[in-house]
């Protein structure tokens, strides 16, 4: 799930970066001044944005992909206690 969140975050930030590059073409002549003056601030903003987007994507992935985990684990635990068609390896691990 973390790999999925990282991939989705990278795709989203890449799309955002390409859109910004397209819209901010008029700033190209001032590139050196902007990087020298605001480079550290832009880098910090980018890092914070990346962490925030990753966190949001991760939480959405958890909410969507781990919906019924508790119910499924309860079902496995019931099978362990009842002795119904559960693998011997799992039974030995929990005994």
FENJOUR-V575345 format. One record per residue. N is the residue number from 0. PHI is phi as a letter, one per 40 degrees, with the letter a starting at -180 (999 if undefined). BURIAL is + if it has 24 or more other ideal C-beta (glycine too) atoms within 12 Angstrom, else -. Layout:
<<N:PHI:BURIAL> <N:PHI:BURIAL>>
//
This chain:
<<0:999:-> <1:c:-> <2:c:-> <3:c:-> <4:c:+> <5:c:-> <6:c:-> <7:c:+> <8:c:+> <9:c:-> <10:c:-> <11:c:-> <12:c:+> <13:c:-> <14:c:-> <15:c:-> <16:c:-> <17:c:-> <18:c:-> <19:c:-> <20:c:-> <21:c:-> <22:c:-> <23:b:-> <24:c:-> <25:c:-> <26:c:-> <27:d:-> <28:c:-> <29:b:-> <30:d:-> <31:c:-> <32:c:-> <33:c:-> <34:c:-> <35:c:-> <36:c:-> <37:b:-> <38:d:-> <39:c:-> <40:c:-> <41:c:-> <42:c:-> <43:c:-> <44:c:-> <45:c:-> <46:c:-> <47:c:-> <48:c:-> <49:c:-> <50:c:-> <51:c:-> <52:c:+> <53:d:+> <54:c:-> <55:c:-> <56:c:+> <57:c:+> <58:c:-> <59:c:-> <60:c:-> <61:c:-> <62:c:-> <63:c:-> <64:c:-> <65:b:-> <66:c:-> <67:b:-> <68:c:-> <69:c:-> <70:c:-> <71:c:-> <72:c:-> <73:c:-> <74:c:-> <75:c:-> <76:c:-> <77:c:-> <78:c:-> <79:c:-> <80:c:-> <81:c:-> <82:g:-> <83:c:-> <84:e:-> <85:b:-> <86:c:-> <87:c:-> <88:c:-> <89:c:-> <90:c:-> <91:c:-> <92:c:-> <93:c:-> <94:c:->>
//
